[in-house]
């Protein structure tokens, strides 16, 4: 495996950006120089993350998310 995380990753198994092997390895996200632990999805090139909004769910049972834009830095936790 490479030492650079993918440009986009999602924790939802139904998404085409889901990768179980990478999630098991552990991905850390730094957003606007602040460590985030509740990120559902991120995209480095577009500069955004999705975080859950409280405990609310949509009609399909997925967590409601809010898109935040800013500087996104992803790294593998087993290297850092």
Secondary structure by P-SEA (a helix, b strand, c coil): cccccccccccccccccccaaaaaabbbbbcccccccccccccccccbbbbbcccccccccccbbbbbbcbbbbbbcccc
